[in-house]
Amino acid sequence: MKNNKLALERIIVLFIPWAFASLLKSDYELSYMIAWLGSFLIFALTLTGWIKPLPEDRGIAEQLMRPIFLVQIIFAGYMACTSIFYFMDALGYQNFEQLGQTIVDRERLQSTATCQRYYCLGHAAFVSGILVFMDYSVKSKYYIEKHKLANLLMMFAVISFPVSVVFLTLPGLSQFYYQLNSLSFISGTLALAFAIPLKKPANTLICLAFYSFNFYQALISGFKEPIILSVLILGIFLYPNYKRLVAATFIPLLLLLFTLLPTYNRIFRQNAWSGDTSADEATQLAIDAALNSDENDDSNWGFLVYRLSEIDMFIKFTQSTPKSVDYYGLTLLKQSGAAIIPRLFWPSKPNTEDLVMERVYDAGVVYRASNVSAKPAFIVDAYLSGGTLGIFLSMFLYGAVAQLISMKAERLFGGYVLGTALVFTGLFQIMWRGLSFEFLINTVFWSYITMLIIHKILTALKILKQV
């Protein structure tokens, strides 16, 4: 048995790339690259168990949905690693080719390096929060009979979807729609991954139909993220039983999606959102355009530079705060506390979107007259609250909360499959991206309440039994 204790000196190692990049901040290119590569070093040190031994209760393939793996890879990877294309663009590259006689904007390059250092610090603090509290040695007081698990997952998918639609019709309670809709999708995908190796034709067909419906909804949503997540999550759930097949098919498929989706989404939105064509017609036009697009399509490079990463927005916030706009201190947390109160009990509650957009307008990220939503990422709000210290504290707490909720879910629902893979992933999927303080804290709070309610229902029905 490995020693599960966390050595403080090893935690400190996670912050060395940020410290080294800060010492060399006068060399913008070198400072950026140290900070950017620093996140890959953090991945290597944490995912191999060098900083703290990984949980040994399951194999690596059977615990990928835990925060140290998937939440870190998606949240920190999206936050800290996707800015490389913006950096290349700042150096004068386009479509991976450097344009001749390009005058590099040194101020833009400096700002890019500064924000990348913040990303590296945030990544180190976030994963430190996970590792400090990661301990799956405490056994659950509840269990479910294994032969009932596949049917229970399918039941979750079938029941949670219509219940989510009911909440969509209730004034002031629509936020529960998104929680239960996400839970329905995750349970349906997990049920499909269970049914295939068990060779249950009826379950497989029902779950496949449910998954196909969800994938279609993702296609006509106009957003890239639901499509990518539909494929990614199915691949992760199937991976323990079909490692080689999943690696050979899902990895190339995800890379293909990243290549085609920018063009697909652009064409779909142009047609579907204008109201001139139906969703089905817009989908077909978008698919045709994506498959026949030029490999050097500017929309793909624009997606990689300005849409894949949020560093351009981060730069604008750092240029205005604290120079023109003071740090917000605890203001954003106070607004988050108010956002938790359901509109059902507070009909005159200020619109959360409007509250968030105020700081966007104050920073000059977008103009007030524009019809654009540009909500800041979690790390941006952390910076706006208190600069470097705000990032360290907020990101550490973010990782700690994700880890503590995952462990709580496993203790309530009899282990990893129902606890982390289903409930944590289904209800707390917002933690993969990390939106503005108000949206994230509100969703996490009420998702936690929903988790406790589901536990009470399953124990009352004796689906979950005490050990």
N, C-alpha and C positions, 0 to 999 in steps of 0.2 A: 504494500500500500504506500502510495506516495504521501509525502508530508504536504498537507493541505494549507499550511500556514503561508501567509504572504510576507515576504521580506521587504522592508521599507526601501532598502537600497536598490532593489530591483524596480520598484515603482518609480523611483527617481530617474532611472535609465530612460523611461518613456518620455521624459521632458528634455532630454539632452538635445535631440534634433531642433526643438524650438529654441533652446538657449543658444546653441551654436549658430543657427540661422540669424538670431537677433544680434549676436556679436559681429556678424558679417553683413549687417543690413545696408552698409554703404555700397556693397556690390550687389545690385538688384538681381541680376541673373543668378549668381551663385547662391544668394540668400533664398531666393524662390526655390531653386532646385533642392537645396538642403531640406527646406521645410516640406516640400512636396514628397521627396523620397523618404522623409522622416515618417510619414504616415504608413508607407509600405513596411518600414522597419517596425513600427508599432504593431501592424498586422502580424508580422512574422514572429515577434517576441511573445505576443499574447495567444495567437492561435496554435503555437507549438507547445504552449504550457511552460515557457521559460520563466515568465514573470510569476505565474502561479499555476500549479498543476490543474489541468482540466478535469472536470467531473469524470469519475471512473464508473459510475453506475450504468452507463450505456456507452456503446461505441460511438466514435465521432459521427458517423453517418446517421446514427439514430438520435442525435441531439442537436441537429443543425438549426432548429428553430429557437434555441436558447439565445439570450441577449449577447453573449460573448461571441457567437457566430453570426447569425443572420442580421440581428439588429445592428451590430457593429459594422458588418460588411456593407449593408445597404446605407445606413445612416451616415457613418463616417466616410465610407467610400464615395458616396454622392457628394457629401460636403467637402471633403478634403482632396479628392483625387481627380475630379472632373475638370478642374480649372486649367489643366495642361493645354487645352486647345485655345483658351483665352490668352494664356501666356504666349503661345506660338503666334497667335494673331497680333499680339502686342509687339512681337519681334519682327513682324512683317511677313508672316507665312499666311498662305491661303490655299486650302485644299492640299496641305502638307508640302507645298512648294513655296520657297522664299521668292518674293517679288523683287525684281531688280531695282536698284536705286531707291530703296525704301528708307525714309527718314523715320527712325524709331522714336516714338513719343516716350521720353525718359520719365516724365511725370506719371504717365499711365503705367509704365513698367515698375516704378517705385511703389505705386499704390497696389499693384498686383502682388508684389512680394510681401508687402505689409499684411494684406489680408490672408495670404497663404500662411504666414507665420501664425496668425490668429487661428486659422483652421487647424494647424498642427498642434497648437496649444490646446484647442478645444477637443481634438481627438484624444490627446494624452489624458486630459482631465476626465473625459467621458468614460474611457475604458478603465481608468483608475477607479471610478465609482462602481463599475461593474465588478471588478476584481476584489475590491475591499469587502464587498458583501456577498460574493459568490460562494455559496455553501449549500449543496444539495444532499448533505448527509442526514438531515432530519427527515424521517419517514412520514408518509401521509397516514392520517388516521382513517382514511376512507379507501375503498377499492371498488372496482367494477369487474364482474365476471368477464373474462376475456372473450368468450364465445358470443357475448352480447355487444361487443364493442363496435363491430362493423354496422350492425343494424341501428345502434344508437347514433352513430355519426350520420347515417342517412336520415334518421328521424330529425336530428338537429337541422339539417339542410332543408328538409321539407316544411318543418314547423316555423323556423325562425324567419323565413322569407315572407310568408303572408302576415306574420305578426309585425314585421318591420313596416309593411305597407299600411297596416292599421295605424301605427304611430305617425306615419307621414300625413295622415288625415287629421290628426289631433293637434289643435293649435297649441303652440308652446312646447310641444314634446317631439318635434320632428328630428331632434338630434339623435333620439333612440333609433330612428329609422336607419341611419348610417351605421350605427354599431351592430344592429341585428342583421342588416343586409350584408355587412362584411363577415359576420359570424356565419351566415348562411353560405356564403361563397367558400369560406375556408372549410367548413364542415363538409360541403359537397365535394370539394377537391380531395380532402383527406379520405372521405368515404370511397371515392373512386380509386384512390391509391391502395386502399385496403381491399376493395372488392376484386381487383384484377388478380393479385397473387392468390387470393382465396378461391378463385375460379367460381364465383357466384354470378351466373349469367343475369339473373333478374336484377340484383343489386348493381351490377356493372352497367346494364342498359339504362336503368333509372338515373344513376349517378352521371353517366356519360351524357344523357339528355340534359341534366341539370347543369353540367359543366359547359356544354355547348351553348346553352341559353345565356349563361354568365359571360362567356367569351364573346358572344354576339353583342351583348349589352356593352361590353368593353369596346368593341369595334365601333359602335355608333355613339360612344360617349364624346368623341372629339378630343380625347386625351390619350397620351402615350402610356402613361403609368399603369392604368388598369390592364392594358393588353400585355405589357411586359410581365406584370405580376402574375397574371393568369398562367402564363407559361412557366415562369420561374418557380412558383409554388408547387405546381403539379410535378415538375422535375425534382424538386427537393423531397417531396413526399414519396415519389417512386424510387428515388436513388438507393435507399437501403436494400431493396430487393432486386434492382436492375442497374447496378453501378455502371457497367460498361455501356449498356444500351443508352442510358440517360446521358452519360458523358459524351457519347458519340453523336447523339441527336439534339439534345436540348442546348448544349453550348453553342454549336453552329446556328441553331434556330434563334437563340437570343441575339447573337451577333448580327444575324440577318435582319432581325426586327429593329435593332438600333440603326441599321443602315437605311431601311425602307420607311420606317415610321415618320420621320420628319416630312417627307414628301406626301405620304399618305394623309397625315393629319392636316397639312396645309390645304390639300385639295378637298378633303372631306369638309373642313370648316367653311371653305369658300362656297361650297354648294349647299350643304345641309343647313348651315346657320343663316344663309341668306333667305331661306324660305322658298327658293325656286324649285328645289328638287326634294324628293322624299329621302329618308335615311338610307333605304336600300339602294336607290339610284346613286346617291352620293358615295356610298361605300364602294360600289362597283367602279365608279369613275376614279375614286382615290386609289383602289387596288391597281387598276390599269396604269394610272400615272406613276405609281411607285415602282411597278415592275418594269416600266419602259423609260424610267427617268435616266438622264445622263449621270454617270458615276461622279462627275464633277459638279453636280447640281449645287448651286449656291445655297439653296435652302438647307441642304445637309450640313454644309460648313457653318452656316449661320446657326443652325441648331446646336452643333457641337460647341460653338464659341459662346453664344448668348443664352441658350435655353437649357443645355445639359448641365451647365454650372450656373450658380447664382452669384458668382464673384463680382460681376459688373454692378449689381445692385448693392452688394456689400461695400464696394469701393465708394459709391455715392454716399452711403451713410457715414463712412469713416471720414469723408471729406467735409461733412457738415457738423458732425459731433466729435469733440466738443467745441469746435471752432465757432460755429454759428448757433447751434442748438446744444444746450446743456445736457449732461447725462440725466436720465430719467429717474435714477435711484430706485425706489420701491413703487413708483407710480404704476408701472406695467403689472406688477404683482397685485396691486390693489384693484386694478381694472380686471385682472383675471379672476379675482375673488368675486367681484360683482357679476362677471360673465357666467359663473357657476349657477347662479339662481335661475331656475327655469322661468321663461316668460309667462308661463301659466300662473305663477305666483307674483309676478312683477310685470304686468302688461306694458308699463311705460319704461321698461328697462332700455337703456341706450343700445343702439344697434352695434354689435361687436365689430362688424365689418367697418363701420364708420370710425369707431375708436382706433382701430388698427391703422386705417388709412390716414388718420390725422398725422401720425409721425412720418408716414411716407410723403405726404404733401409738405410737411415742415422741412424735410431733408431735401426737397427738390427732386426726388426720384421720378415722380410724375407730376403733371400739372393738375390742379383741382378740376379744371374744365374737361379733362380727358376722361373717357369712359373705360378706364383700365383698372384692374385689380392687381396690386403688386405687394402682397403681404410679405413682410420680412421673414426670413428663416429664423429658427430658434437661436442660432449663434449670433445673428444680427441683433436680436432683442437682448441677448446676454451682453453684447458689447454696448448697446445703447443704455443699458442699466448701470454699467460701471466700468467700461473699458476692459483692460486686461484682467483685472480682478473679477469683474462681472462674468467674463467668459469662463475663468477657472472655476468659480463657485457654481455657476449655473450648469455647466457641462458635467461637473462632478455629480451634482444632484440628479441630473438627467440619467446618467448611467446607473446611479444607485437606485433610483425609483424603478427603472426598467428591470433591474435585477431582483429587487425585493418583490415586485409584483409577480414576476415569473415564478419565484420560489413559493410565494403564497398560493398561486394558482395550482401548482403541482401538489401542494399539501391539501388543498381543498378538493381536488378532483382525482385523487388517486394516482398521481404520477405524471409522467411527461406527455403521454399521448393526449389525454383530455385536458391536462393542465396547461402546458406550454404550447403544444402543437395546435390545439383547438381554441381554447379560451383566451390565452394570452395573445396568440397570433390573430385571432378573429376580432377580439374587442379592442386591442391596443395597437392595431396596425399603424395608427398615426405616429407611433414612436419610431417607425422606420424612416420617416421624413423629417419630423421635427418642425412644425409650423410655428407661427407666432405664439407668444406666451398665452394670450387669452384663449385661442382656439385649442391649443394643446392641453393646457391645464384643465379647461372645462371638459374636454373629451375624456381625459384620463380619469378625472374624478368620477364622472357618471358611468364610465365603463367599469370602474372598480365596484360601484354600487350594483351595476347590472350583473357583474361576476358573482357577488354575494347572493343576489336574488336567485340566479340560476342554480347556485349550490344548494340553497334552501329547497328549491323545487325538486331537484334530483334526489336529495336525501328524503324529502317527504314522500316521494314516489317510490322510495327504496331502490332506485336505480343505482345510487351511490350508497354503499353499506359501510358501516363502521367496522374497523378491524377487530 
